[in-house]
Amino acid sequence: MAILLDIADSLRHLIQKNIDDLPDENSIVLDSPVDIEPNSNTRLSVFLYQVVENSYLKNVEPEYVGRDRMQYPPLLVDLYYLFTPYAKNRETELIIIEKLLQVFHDNAVLKKELLKGSLKRSGNDEIRIVPNNVSFEEINKLWERFPNKAFKLSVSCILTPVRIPSEKPLAVIKRVIRKEIDIHEIGK
């Protein structure tokens, strides 16, 4: 399973289906803003810039598989994305940003047919798209990581929680089948 690639495919499909200003599926790229030339053809950079273990869901219990087996819990992560439009003119970039915000507002939860590849099989029934309201200083620090690139208007979002299944083999367990209780009377 390639969960991170399936998330990227799900985002690509959602965006391509809803934003007509992006000419084709090749205009949505997973490249860093460093890798995109200014004044290039219209495209949208969908850049995964950080993966963080979700500390709130860290203590998920193992899942029972049948009567005598247990699956180890998945790794639960939050994915931080930066969405940056590129076009020959600023008006097109603004239109793409606005439509992207609309798409994420209208589809705040990726579920059912929006989940591509192995996401459903791996237990990812719902993945939330949460705006990452970073300050101007924080976004500037992020853009400083892209040497020789001018700041561009971008949208940052967190996809959460994303389940990455454990690859540990199923654990065989013994269940309590019969209980025996002996009652002994303590001296009177």
Order of alpha helices (4+ residues) and beta strands (2+ residues): alpha-beta-beta-beta-beta-beta-alpha-beta-beta-alpha-beta-beta
